[in-house]
Amino acid sequence: MDALFYNEQLLPLLVRGAGVTVRLAAESIIATLIVSFVIGMARRSRSMFLRKAAFVYVEFFRGTSLLVQLFFLYFILPLYGIQLSAEVTAVIGLGLNLGSYGSEIVRSAIESIDAGQVEAARSLSLPHWITFRKVVLPQAVIIMLPSFGNLAIEIVKATSLVSLITIPDLTFNGQSLVYSTGQTSLIWADVLVLYLIINTPLNLLVLWAERRAGRFRGASRGV
C-alpha cells in the first residue's frame, strides 16, 4: 500500500514541482544575464553617475539577503499598490540579486582583455562600438562562460527560496508531502536527487566551458 501510494502520488507531485523549478530557473537565468550585462557595462561607463549608481546597486543586492528581498517584493510592494504574481516576484528577485554577482563577472572579463588589442583596433580607426563588438566582447564571453555556468547552478539552488512565497516548486511540494505523509527521509532524499538531476547538465556545461576558456587563454598566451 505504501509503495503504491509512493508511486502514484509522491513521485508525480515531486516531478511536477521539479518542472516548476526548471521553468523558474530558466526564466531567472535569462533575467540574471540581462541584469549582469546592463550593470556590468554601467560599471565601466564613462559617466560617473552611472558608475556610482551601478556600484550602489551591486553593493545593496550583494549585501542584503535574497530571502528578505523576495519578501519585500511579494509582501511589502502590494502595500504601495504594486501587485506582482509570485512567479514574477521570484524571477525579478532572483534576477536582481544574482545579476549583481553576474555584473562583476562581466566587468572583470571585459577588463581582462589585453588593452593592446583595443589600441590596435583604434589605430585602424575602428569605431568604439565595433571594437567592443568585434574584438573585446567575443573574447570576454569565453572568459565569462565558466563563471556564468557556476552562477546558473546557484540560481537553480536559490529557487528553493521561492517556496516561501507560495510557489509550488520542488522544495514546496517536498515540504507539503512531508507534512501530509510523515515520510521525511524518503521525500527529502528524493528532493536531493531531483535537484542533482536538474543541475547535472549545468555541471557538465561548466566543465566544458572551463576547458574551452582554458584553451582560449592558452592560445592567447601563445600569440
Biotite code that builds the C-alpha atoms (Angstrom):
import biotite.structure as struc

atoms = struc.array([
    struc.Atom([0.000, 0.000, 0.000], chain_id="A", res_id=1, res_name="MET", atom_name="CA", element="C"),
    struc.Atom([2.787, 2.422, 0.917], chain_id="A", res_id=2, res_name="ASP", atom_name="CA", element="C"),
    struc.Atom([4.679, 1.600, -2.273], chain_id="A", res_id=3, res_name="ALA", atom_name="CA", element="C"),
    struc.Atom([1.502, 2.143, -4.331], chain_id="A", res_id=4, res_name="LEU", atom_name="CA", element="C"),
    struc.Atom([0.897, 5.496, -2.621], chain_id="A", res_id=5, res_name="PHE", atom_name="CA", element="C"),
    struc.Atom([4.529, 6.464, -3.192], chain_id="A", res_id=6, res_name="TYR", atom_name="CA", element="C"),
    struc.Atom([4.472, 5.566, -6.886], chain_id="A", res_id=7, res_name="ASN", atom_name="CA", element="C"),
    struc.Atom([1.115, 7.124, -7.721], chain_id="A", res_id=8, res_name="GLU", atom_name="CA", element="C"),
    struc.Atom([1.164, 10.297, -5.633], chain_id="A", res_id=9, res_name="GLN", atom_name="CA", element="C"),
    struc.Atom([4.530, 11.233, -4.166], chain_id="A", res_id=10, res_name="LEU", atom_name="CA", element="C"),
    struc.Atom([6.817, 10.959, -7.158], chain_id="A", res_id=11, res_name="LEU", atom_name="CA", element="C"),
    struc.Atom([4.467, 12.666, -9.684], chain_id="A", res_id=12, res_name="PRO", atom_name="CA", element="C"),
    struc.Atom([3.990, 15.604, -7.315], chain_id="A", res_id=13, res_name="LEU", atom_name="CA", element="C"),
    struc.Atom([7.749, 15.961, -6.834], chain_id="A", res_id=14, res_name="LEU", atom_name="CA", element="C"),
    struc.Atom([8.368, 15.737, -10.581], chain_id="A", res_id=15, res_name="VAL", atom_name="CA", element="C"),
    struc.Atom([5.713, 18.411, -11.147], chain_id="A", res_id=16, res_name="ARG", atom_name="CA", element="C"),
    struc.Atom([7.475, 20.605, -8.610], chain_id="A", res_id=17, res_name="GLY", atom_name="CA", element="C"),
    struc.Atom([10.778, 19.929, -10.369], chain_id="A", res_id=18, res_name="ALA", atom_name="CA", element="C"),
    struc.Atom([9.198, 21.177, -13.607], chain_id="A", res_id=19, res_name="GLY", atom_name="CA", element="C"),
    struc.Atom([8.266, 24.443, -11.879], chain_id="A", res_id=20, res_name="VAL", atom_name="CA", element="C"),
    struc.Atom([11.824, 24.723, -10.551], chain_id="A", res_id=21, res_name="THR", atom_name="CA", element="C"),
    struc.Atom([13.304, 24.231, -14.029], chain_id="A", res_id=22, res_name="VAL", atom_name="CA", element="C"),
    struc.Atom([10.978, 26.829, -15.560], chain_id="A", res_id=23, res_name="ARG", atom_name="CA", element="C"),
    struc.Atom([11.708, 29.388, -12.843], chain_id="A", res_id=24, res_name="LEU", atom_name="CA", element="C"),
    struc.Atom([15.441, 28.724, -13.083], chain_id="A", res_id=25, res_name="ALA", atom_name="CA", element="C"),
    struc.Atom([15.409, 29.204, -16.870], chain_id="A", res_id=26, res_name="ALA", atom_name="CA", element="C"),
    struc.Atom([13.474, 32.470, -16.597], chain_id="A", res_id=27, res_name="GLU", atom_name="CA", element="C"),
    struc.Atom([15.705, 33.675, -13.768], chain_id="A", res_id=28, res_name="SER", atom_name="CA", element="C"),
    struc.Atom([18.874, 32.839, -15.696], chain_id="A", res_id=29, res_name="ILE", atom_name="CA", element="C"),
    struc.Atom([17.662, 34.993, -18.587], chain_id="A", res_id=30, res_name="ILE", atom_name="CA", element="C"),
    struc.Atom([16.802, 37.838, -16.189], chain_id="A", res_id=31, res_name="ALA", atom_name="CA", element="C"),
    struc.Atom([20.184, 37.463, -14.483], chain_id="A", res_id=32, res_name="THR", atom_name="CA", element="C"),
    struc.Atom([22.057, 37.643, -17.792], chain_id="A", res_id=33, res_name="LEU", atom_name="CA", element="C"),
    struc.Atom([20.222, 40.825, -18.781], chain_id="A", res_id=34, res_name="ILE", atom_name="CA", element="C"),
    struc.Atom([20.896, 42.481, -15.420], chain_id="A", res_id=35, res_name="VAL", atom_name="CA", element="C"),
    struc.Atom([24.501, 41.283, -15.435], chain_id="A", res_id=36, res_name="SER", atom_name="CA", element="C"),
    struc.Atom([25.333, 42.883, -18.766], chain_id="A", res_id=37, res_name="PHE", atom_name="CA", element="C"),
    struc.Atom([23.417, 46.102, -18.095], chain_id="A", res_id=38, res_name="VAL", atom_name="CA", element="C"),
    struc.Atom([25.004, 46.680, -14.687], chain_id="A", res_id=39, res_name="ILE", atom_name="CA", element="C"),
    struc.Atom([28.392, 45.303, -15.758], chain_id="A", res_id=40, res_name="GLY", atom_name="CA", element="C"),
    struc.Atom([28.550, 47.776, -18.637], chain_id="A", res_id=41, res_name="MET", atom_name="CA", element="C"),
    struc.Atom([27.328, 50.577, -16.369], chain_id="A", res_id=42, res_name="ALA", atom_name="CA", element="C"),
    struc.Atom([30.242, 49.826, -14.034], chain_id="A", res_id=43, res_name="ARG", atom_name="CA", element="C"),
    struc.Atom([32.548, 50.639, -16.953], chain_id="A", res_id=44, res_name="ARG", atom_name="CA", element="C"),
    struc.Atom([30.623, 53.651, -18.229], chain_id="A", res_id=45, res_name="SER", atom_name="CA", element="C"),
    struc.Atom([32.333, 56.962, -18.867], chain_id="A", res_id=46, res_name="ARG", atom_name="CA", element="C"),
    struc.Atom([29.542, 58.578, -16.851], chain_id="A", res_id=47, res_name="SER", atom_name="CA", element="C"),
    struc.Atom([30.467, 58.913, -13.195], chain_id="A", res_id=48, res_name="MET", atom_name="CA", element="C"),
    struc.Atom([26.768, 58.916, -12.273], chain_id="A", res_id=49, res_name="PHE", atom_name="CA", element="C"),
    struc.Atom([26.186, 55.551, -13.977], chain_id="A", res_id=50, res_name="LEU", atom_name="CA", element="C"),
    struc.Atom([29.306, 54.047, -12.416], chain_id="A", res_id=51, res_name="ARG", atom_name="CA", element="C"),
    struc.Atom([28.306, 55.150, -8.918], chain_id="A", res_id=52, res_name="LYS", atom_name="CA", element="C"),
    struc.Atom([24.669, 54.083, -9.376], chain_id="A", res_id=53, res_name="ALA", atom_name="CA", element="C"),
    struc.Atom([25.788, 50.642, -10.572], chain_id="A", res_id=54, res_name="ALA", atom_name="CA", element="C"),
    struc.Atom([28.217, 50.370, -7.654], chain_id="A", res_id=55, res_name="PHE", atom_name="CA", element="C"),
    struc.Atom([25.454, 51.169, -5.137], chain_id="A", res_id=56, res_name="VAL", atom_name="CA", element="C"),
    struc.Atom([23.177, 48.634, -6.830], chain_id="A", res_id=57, res_name="TYR", atom_name="CA", element="C"),
    struc.Atom([25.768, 45.875, -6.623], chain_id="A", res_id=58, res_name="VAL", atom_name="CA", element="C"),
    struc.Atom([26.646, 46.597, -3.014], chain_id="A", res_id=59, res_name="GLU", atom_name="CA", element="C"),
    struc.Atom([22.988, 46.734, -1.970], chain_id="A", res_id=60, res_name="PHE", atom_name="CA", element="C"),
    struc.Atom([21.911, 43.461, -3.571], chain_id="A", res_id=61, res_name="PHE", atom_name="CA", element="C"),
    struc.Atom([25.061, 41.596, -2.581], chain_id="A", res_id=62, res_name="ARG", atom_name="CA", element="C"),
    struc.Atom([24.927, 42.960, 0.937], chain_id="A", res_id=63, res_name="GLY", atom_name="CA", element="C"),
    struc.Atom([21.317, 42.059, 1.737], chain_id="A", res_id=64, res_name="THR", atom_name="CA", element="C"),
    struc.Atom([19.506, 38.742, 1.984], chain_id="A", res_id=65, res_name="SER", atom_name="CA", element="C"),
    struc.Atom([17.862, 37.298, -1.125], chain_id="A", res_id=66, res_name="LEU", atom_name="CA", element="C"),
    struc.Atom([15.092, 35.897, 1.049], chain_id="A", res_id=67, res_name="LEU", atom_name="CA", element="C"),
    struc.Atom([14.343, 39.317, 2.546], chain_id="A", res_id=68, res_name="VAL", atom_name="CA", element="C"),
    struc.Atom([14.396, 40.843, -0.940], chain_id="A", res_id=69, res_name="GLN", atom_name="CA", element="C"),
    struc.Atom([11.799, 38.294, -2.086], chain_id="A", res_id=70, res_name="LEU", atom_name="CA", element="C"),
    struc.Atom([9.660, 39.015, 0.971], chain_id="A", res_id=71, res_name="PHE", atom_name="CA", element="C"),
    struc.Atom([9.902, 42.748, 0.301], chain_id="A", res_id=72, res_name="PHE", atom_name="CA", element="C"),
    struc.Atom([8.826, 42.344, -3.340], chain_id="A", res_id=73, res_name="LEU", atom_name="CA", element="C"),
    struc.Atom([5.992, 39.950, -2.533], chain_id="A", res_id=74, res_name="TYR", atom_name="CA", element="C"),
    struc.Atom([4.619, 41.267, 0.770], chain_id="A", res_id=75, res_name="PHE", atom_name="CA", element="C"),
    struc.Atom([5.651, 44.929, 1.015], chain_id="A", res_id=76, res_name="ILE", atom_name="CA", element="C"),
    struc.Atom([5.215, 46.305, -2.511], chain_id="A", res_id=77, res_name="LEU", atom_name="CA", element="C"),
    struc.Atom([1.468, 45.455, -2.542], chain_id="A", res_id=78, res_name="PRO", atom_name="CA", element="C"),
    struc.Atom([1.066, 47.846, 0.401], chain_id="A", res_id=79, res_name="LEU", atom_name="CA", element="C"),
    struc.Atom([2.104, 50.617, -2.003], chain_id="A", res_id=80, res_name="TYR", atom_name="CA", element="C"),
    struc.Atom([-0.134, 49.458, -4.845], chain_id="A", res_id=81, res_name="GLY", atom_name="CA", element="C"),
    struc.Atom([2.416, 47.335, -6.710], chain_id="A", res_id=82, res_name="ILE", atom_name="CA", element="C"),
    struc.Atom([0.991, 43.830, -7.007], chain_id="A", res_id=83, res_name="GLN", atom_name="CA", element="C"),
    struc.Atom([3.191, 41.135, -8.561], chain_id="A", res_id=84, res_name="LEU", atom_name="CA", element="C"),
    struc.Atom([2.404, 37.472, -9.034], chain_id="A", res_id=85, res_name="SER", atom_name="CA", element="C"),
    struc.Atom([4.526, 35.033, -7.052], chain_id="A", res_id=86, res_name="ALA", atom_name="CA", element="C"),
    struc.Atom([6.333, 33.790, -10.170], chain_id="A", res_id=87, res_name="GLU", atom_name="CA", element="C"),
    struc.Atom([7.095, 37.288, -11.460], chain_id="A", res_id=88, res_name="VAL", atom_name="CA", element="C"),
    struc.Atom([8.326, 38.224, -7.998], chain_id="A", res_id=89, res_name="THR", atom_name="CA", element="C"),
    struc.Atom([10.620, 35.193, -7.960], chain_id="A", res_id=90, res_name="ALA", atom_name="CA", element="C"),
    struc.Atom([12.114, 35.910, -11.387], chain_id="A", res_id=91, res_name="VAL", atom_name="CA", element="C"),
    struc.Atom([12.638, 39.610, -10.637], chain_id="A", res_id=92, res_name="ILE", atom_name="CA", element="C"),
    struc.Atom([14.073, 38.905, -7.200], chain_id="A", res_id=93, res_name="GLY", atom_name="CA", element="C"),
    struc.Atom([16.474, 36.225, -8.393], chain_id="A", res_id=94, res_name="LEU", atom_name="CA", element="C"),
    struc.Atom([17.445, 38.268, -11.445], chain_id="A", res_id=95, res_name="GLY", atom_name="CA", element="C"),
    struc.Atom([18.195, 41.404, -9.445], chain_id="A", res_id=96, res_name="LEU", atom_name="CA", element="C"),
    struc.Atom([20.119, 39.570, -6.726], chain_id="A", res_id=97, res_name="ASN", atom_name="CA", element="C"),
    struc.Atom([22.150, 37.145, -8.827], chain_id="A", res_id=98, res_name="LEU", atom_name="CA", element="C"),
    struc.Atom([22.591, 39.791, -11.525], chain_id="A", res_id=99, res_name="GLY", atom_name="CA", element="C"),
    struc.Atom([24.616, 41.839, -9.030], chain_id="A", res_id=100, res_name="SER", atom_name="CA", element="C"),
    struc.Atom([27.107, 38.969, -8.886], chain_id="A", res_id=101, res_name="TYR", atom_name="CA", element="C"),
    struc.Atom([26.939, 38.421, -12.636], chain_id="A", res_id=102, res_name="GLY", atom_name="CA", element="C"),
    struc.Atom([27.723, 42.079, -13.297], chain_id="A", res_id=103, res_name="SER", atom_name="CA", element="C"),
    struc.Atom([31.107, 41.589, -11.640], chain_id="A", res_id=104, res_name="GLU", atom_name="CA", element="C"),
    struc.Atom([31.742, 38.620, -13.940], chain_id="A", res_id=105, res_name="ILE", atom_name="CA", element="C"),
    struc.Atom([31.006, 40.817, -16.960], chain_id="A", res_id=106, res_name="VAL", atom_name="CA", element="C"),
    struc.Atom([33.104, 43.730, -15.712], chain_id="A", res_id=107, res_name="ARG", atom_name="CA", element="C"),
    struc.Atom([36.143, 41.653, -14.775], chain_id="A", res_id=108, res_name="SER", atom_name="CA", element="C"),
    struc.Atom([36.028, 39.630, -18.014], chain_id="A", res_id=109, res_name="ALA", atom_name="CA", element="C"),
    struc.Atom([35.966, 42.747, -20.163], chain_id="A", res_id=110, res_name="ILE", atom_name="CA", element="C"),
    struc.Atom([38.752, 44.356, -18.165], chain_id="A", res_id=111, res_name="GLU", atom_name="CA", element="C"),
    struc.Atom([40.899, 41.228, -18.553], chain_id="A", res_id=112, res_name="SER", atom_name="CA", element="C"),
    struc.Atom([41.151, 41.683, -22.326], chain_id="A", res_id=113, res_name="ILE", atom_name="CA", element="C"),
    struc.Atom([44.566, 42.945, -23.340], chain_id="A", res_id=114, res_name="ASP", atom_name="CA", element="C"),
    struc.Atom([44.414, 46.706, -23.773], chain_id="A", res_id=115, res_name="ALA", atom_name="CA", element="C"),
    struc.Atom([46.860, 46.380, -26.652], chain_id="A", res_id=116, res_name="GLY", atom_name="CA", element="C"),
    struc.Atom([44.144, 44.793, -28.781], chain_id="A", res_id=117, res_name="GLN", atom_name="CA", element="C"),
    struc.Atom([41.864, 47.753, -28.192], chain_id="A", res_id=118, res_name="VAL", atom_name="CA", element="C"),
    struc.Atom([44.643, 50.175, -29.043], chain_id="A", res_id=119, res_name="GLU", atom_name="CA", element="C"),
    struc.Atom([45.377, 48.236, -32.228], chain_id="A", res_id=120, res_name="ALA", atom_name="CA", element="C"),
    struc.Atom([41.729, 48.453, -33.251], chain_id="A", res_id=121, res_name="ALA", atom_name="CA", element="C"),
    struc.Atom([41.694, 52.187, -32.571], chain_id="A", res_id=122, res_name="ARG", atom_name="CA", element="C"),
    struc.Atom([44.828, 52.636, -34.639], chain_id="A", res_id=123, res_name="SER", atom_name="CA", element="C"),
    struc.Atom([42.844, 51.183, -37.534], chain_id="A", res_id=124, res_name="LEU", atom_name="CA", element="C"),
    struc.Atom([40.203, 53.886, -36.933], chain_id="A", res_id=125, res_name="SER", atom_name="CA", element="C"),
    struc.Atom([37.560, 51.366, -35.912], chain_id="A", res_id=126, res_name="LEU", atom_name="CA", element="C"),
    struc.Atom([34.623, 52.951, -34.050], chain_id="A", res_id=127, res_name="PRO", atom_name="CA", element="C"),
    struc.Atom([34.421, 52.225, -30.343], chain_id="A", res_id=128, res_name="HIS", atom_name="CA", element="C"),
    struc.Atom([31.257, 50.104, -30.602], chain_id="A", res_id=129, res_name="TRP", atom_name="CA", element="C"),
    struc.Atom([32.702, 47.965, -33.432], chain_id="A", res_id=130, res_name="ILE", atom_name="CA", element="C"),
    struc.Atom([35.905, 47.455, -31.449], chain_id="A", res_id=131, res_name="THR", atom_name="CA", element="C"),
    struc.Atom([33.857, 46.320, -28.495], chain_id="A", res_id=132, res_name="PHE", atom_name="CA", element="C"),
    struc.Atom([31.537, 44.048, -30.506], chain_id="A", res_id=133, res_name="ARG", atom_name="CA", element="C"),
    struc.Atom([34.159, 42.505, -32.782], chain_id="A", res_id=134, res_name="LYS", atom_name="CA", element="C"),
    struc.Atom([37.294, 42.445, -30.623], chain_id="A", res_id=135, res_name="VAL", atom_name="CA", element="C"),
    struc.Atom([36.505, 42.685, -26.907], chain_id="A", res_id=136, res_name="VAL", atom_name="CA", element="C"),
    struc.Atom([33.114, 41.006, -26.437], chain_id="A", res_id=137, res_name="LEU", atom_name="CA", element="C"),
    struc.Atom([33.796, 37.673, -28.221], chain_id="A", res_id=138, res_name="PRO", atom_name="CA", element="C"),
    struc.Atom([36.907, 37.096, -26.097], chain_id="A", res_id=139, res_name="GLN", atom_name="CA", element="C"),
    struc.Atom([35.231, 38.301, -22.900], chain_id="A", res_id=140, res_name="ALA", atom_name="CA", element="C"),
    struc.Atom([32.261, 35.958, -23.390], chain_id="A", res_id=141, res_name="VAL", atom_name="CA", element="C"),
    struc.Atom([34.565, 32.930, -23.499], chain_id="A", res_id=142, res_name="ILE", atom_name="CA", element="C"),
    struc.Atom([36.150, 34.060, -20.247], chain_id="A", res_id=143, res_name="ILE", atom_name="CA", element="C"),
    struc.Atom([32.697, 34.589, -18.684], chain_id="A", res_id=144, res_name="MET", atom_name="CA", element="C"),
    struc.Atom([31.374, 31.112, -19.554], chain_id="A", res_id=145, res_name="LEU", atom_name="CA", element="C"),
    struc.Atom([32.712, 29.118, -16.574], chain_id="A", res_id=146, res_name="PRO", atom_name="CA", element="C"),
    struc.Atom([31.637, 31.737, -14.040], chain_id="A", res_id=147, res_name="SER", atom_name="CA", element="C"),
    struc.Atom([28.194, 32.117, -15.567], chain_id="A", res_id=148, res_name="PHE", atom_name="CA", element="C"),
    struc.Atom([27.842, 28.333, -15.575], chain_id="A", res_id=149, res_name="GLY", atom_name="CA", element="C"),
    struc.Atom([28.509, 28.276, -11.842], chain_id="A", res_id=150, res_name="ASN", atom_name="CA", element="C"),
    struc.Atom([26.100, 31.169, -11.370], chain_id="A", res_id=151, res_name="LEU", atom_name="CA", element="C"),
    struc.Atom([23.386, 29.240, -13.228], chain_id="A", res_id=152, res_name="ALA", atom_name="CA", element="C"),
    struc.Atom([23.845, 26.339, -10.795], chain_id="A", res_id=153, res_name="ILE", atom_name="CA", element="C"),
    struc.Atom([23.500, 28.762, -7.883], chain_id="A", res_id=154, res_name="GLU", atom_name="CA", element="C"),
    struc.Atom([20.296, 30.101, -9.433], chain_id="A", res_id=155, res_name="ILE", atom_name="CA", element="C"),
    struc.Atom([18.777, 26.615, -9.570], chain_id="A", res_id=156, res_name="VAL", atom_name="CA", element="C"),
    struc.Atom([19.609, 26.081, -5.904], chain_id="A", res_id=157, res_name="LYS", atom_name="CA", element="C"),
    struc.Atom([18.367, 29.564, -4.961], chain_id="A", res_id=158, res_name="ALA", atom_name="CA", element="C"),
    struc.Atom([14.942, 28.764, -6.440], chain_id="A", res_id=159, res_name="THR", atom_name="CA", element="C"),
    struc.Atom([14.279, 26.698, -3.312], chain_id="A", res_id=160, res_name="SER", atom_name="CA", element="C"),
    struc.Atom([13.636, 30.010, -1.515], chain_id="A", res_id=161, res_name="LEU", atom_name="CA", element="C"),
    struc.Atom([10.610, 30.746, -3.703], chain_id="A", res_id=162, res_name="VAL", atom_name="CA", element="C"),
    struc.Atom([8.705, 28.062, -1.814], chain_id="A", res_id=163, res_name="SER", atom_name="CA", element="C"),
    struc.Atom([8.399, 30.654, 0.959], chain_id="A", res_id=164, res_name="LEU", atom_name="CA", element="C"),
    struc.Atom([6.319, 32.923, -1.292], chain_id="A", res_id=165, res_name="ILE", atom_name="CA", element="C"),
    struc.Atom([3.834, 30.132, -2.071], chain_id="A", res_id=166, res_name="THR", atom_name="CA", element="C"),
    struc.Atom([5.249, 28.884, -5.390], chain_id="A", res_id=167, res_name="ILE", atom_name="CA", element="C"),
    struc.Atom([4.722, 25.098, -5.679], chain_id="A", res_id=168, res_name="PRO", atom_name="CA", element="C"),
    struc.Atom([8.281, 24.300, -6.734], chain_id="A", res_id=169, res_name="ASP", atom_name="CA", element="C"),
    struc.Atom([10.250, 21.185, -5.860], chain_id="A", res_id=170, res_name="LEU", atom_name="CA", element="C"),
    struc.Atom([11.033, 22.290, -2.302], chain_id="A", res_id=171, res_name="THR", atom_name="CA", element="C"),
    struc.Atom([7.458, 23.467, -1.642], chain_id="A", res_id=172, res_name="PHE", atom_name="CA", element="C"),
    struc.Atom([5.962, 20.192, -2.847], chain_id="A", res_id=173, res_name="ASN", atom_name="CA", element="C"),
    struc.Atom([8.513, 18.209, -0.887], chain_id="A", res_id=174, res_name="GLY", atom_name="CA", element="C"),
    struc.Atom([7.659, 20.090, 2.295], chain_id="A", res_id=175, res_name="GLN", atom_name="CA", element="C"),
    struc.Atom([3.944, 19.620, 1.670], chain_id="A", res_id=176, res_name="SER", atom_name="CA", element="C"),
    struc.Atom([4.415, 15.865, 1.250], chain_id="A", res_id=177, res_name="LEU", atom_name="CA", element="C"),
    struc.Atom([6.463, 15.651, 4.443], chain_id="A", res_id=178, res_name="VAL", atom_name="CA", element="C"),
    struc.Atom([3.620, 17.331, 6.349], chain_id="A", res_id=179, res_name="TYR", atom_name="CA", element="C"),
    struc.Atom([0.931, 15.103, 4.818], chain_id="A", res_id=180, res_name="SER", atom_name="CA", element="C"),
    struc.Atom([2.729, 11.731, 4.883], chain_id="A", res_id=181, res_name="THR", atom_name="CA", element="C"),
    struc.Atom([5.406, 11.976, 7.558], chain_id="A", res_id=182, res_name="GLY", atom_name="CA", element="C"),
    struc.Atom([7.913, 10.238, 5.245], chain_id="A", res_id=183, res_name="GLN", atom_name="CA", element="C"),
    struc.Atom([10.621, 12.779, 5.933], chain_id="A", res_id=184, res_name="THR", atom_name="CA", element="C"),
    struc.Atom([13.750, 10.841, 4.979], chain_id="A", res_id=185, res_name="SER", atom_name="CA", element="C"),
    struc.Atom([12.304, 9.349, 1.815], chain_id="A", res_id=186, res_name="LEU", atom_name="CA", element="C"),
    struc.Atom([10.863, 12.574, 0.460], chain_id="A", res_id=187, res_name="ILE", atom_name="CA", element="C"),
    struc.Atom([13.862, 14.804, 1.167], chain_id="A", res_id=188, res_name="TRP", atom_name="CA", element="C"),
    struc.Atom([16.162, 12.154, -0.338], chain_id="A", res_id=189, res_name="ALA", atom_name="CA", element="C"),
    struc.Atom([14.044, 12.293, -3.497], chain_id="A", res_id=190, res_name="ASP", atom_name="CA", element="C"),
    struc.Atom([14.212, 16.088, -3.498], chain_id="A", res_id=191, res_name="VAL", atom_name="CA", element="C"),
    struc.Atom([18.011, 15.945, -3.269], chain_id="A", res_id=192, res_name="LEU", atom_name="CA", element="C"),
    struc.Atom([18.187, 13.503, -6.168], chain_id="A", res_id=193, res_name="VAL", atom_name="CA", element="C"),
    struc.Atom([15.894, 15.627, -8.337], chain_id="A", res_id=194, res_name="LEU", atom_name="CA", element="C"),
    struc.Atom([17.985, 18.765, -7.698], chain_id="A", res_id=195, res_name="TYR", atom_name="CA", element="C"),
    struc.Atom([21.054, 16.752, -8.657], chain_id="A", res_id=196, res_name="LEU", atom_name="CA", element="C"),
    struc.Atom([19.363, 15.601, -11.875], chain_id="A", res_id=197, res_name="ILE", atom_name="CA", element="C"),
    struc.Atom([18.456, 19.199, -12.719], chain_id="A", res_id=198, res_name="ILE", atom_name="CA", element="C"),
    struc.Atom([21.969, 20.507, -12.051], chain_id="A", res_id=199, res_name="ASN", atom_name="CA", element="C"),
    struc.Atom([23.962, 17.710, -13.696], chain_id="A", res_id=200, res_name="THR", atom_name="CA", element="C"),
    struc.Atom([23.623, 19.136, -17.260], chain_id="A", res_id=201, res_name="PRO", atom_name="CA", element="C"),
    struc.Atom([24.725, 22.532, -15.911], chain_id="A", res_id=202, res_name="LEU", atom_name="CA", element="C"),
    struc.Atom([27.715, 20.925, -14.181], chain_id="A", res_id=203, res_name="ASN", atom_name="CA", element="C"),
    struc.Atom([28.729, 19.298, -17.468], chain_id="A", res_id=204, res_name="LEU", atom_name="CA", element="C"),
    struc.Atom([28.311, 22.647, -19.238], chain_id="A", res_id=205, res_name="LEU", atom_name="CA", element="C"),
    struc.Atom([30.580, 24.312, -16.676], chain_id="A", res_id=206, res_name="VAL", atom_name="CA", element="C"),
    struc.Atom([33.275, 21.669, -17.211], chain_id="A", res_id=207, res_name="LEU", atom_name="CA", element="C"),
    struc.Atom([33.068, 22.173, -20.973], chain_id="A", res_id=208, res_name="TRP", atom_name="CA", element="C"),
    struc.Atom([33.205, 25.962, -20.572], chain_id="A", res_id=209, res_name="ALA", atom_name="CA", element="C"),
    struc.Atom([36.237, 25.730, -18.290], chain_id="A", res_id=210, res_name="GLU", atom_name="CA", element="C"),
    struc.Atom([38.097, 23.608, -20.849], chain_id="A", res_id=211, res_name="ARG", atom_name="CA", element="C"),
    struc.Atom([37.101, 25.993, -23.632], chain_id="A", res_id=212, res_name="ARG", atom_name="CA", element="C"),
    struc.Atom([38.222, 29.046, -21.666], chain_id="A", res_id=213, res_name="ALA", atom_name="CA", element="C"),
    struc.Atom([41.471, 27.279, -20.744], chain_id="A", res_id=214, res_name="GLY", atom_name="CA", element="C"),
    struc.Atom([42.254, 26.541, -24.387], chain_id="A", res_id=215, res_name="ARG", atom_name="CA", element="C"),
    struc.Atom([41.433, 30.132, -25.325], chain_id="A", res_id=216, res_name="PHE", atom_name="CA", element="C"),
    struc.Atom([43.733, 31.574, -22.686], chain_id="A", res_id=217, res_name="ARG", atom_name="CA", element="C"),
    struc.Atom([46.476, 29.145, -23.659], chain_id="A", res_id=218, res_name="GLY", atom_name="CA", element="C"),
    struc.Atom([46.159, 30.177, -27.291], chain_id="A", res_id=219, res_name="ALA", atom_name="CA", element="C"),
    struc.Atom([46.191, 33.856, -26.313], chain_id="A", res_id=220, res_name="SER", atom_name="CA", element="C"),
    struc.Atom([49.427, 33.446, -24.384], chain_id="A", res_id=221, res_name="ARG", atom_name="CA", element="C"),
    struc.Atom([50.976, 31.672, -27.316], chain_id="A", res_id=222, res_name="GLY", atom_name="CA", element="C"),
    struc.Atom([50.281, 34.518, -29.714], chain_id="A", res_id=223, res_name="VAL", atom_name="CA", element="C"),
])
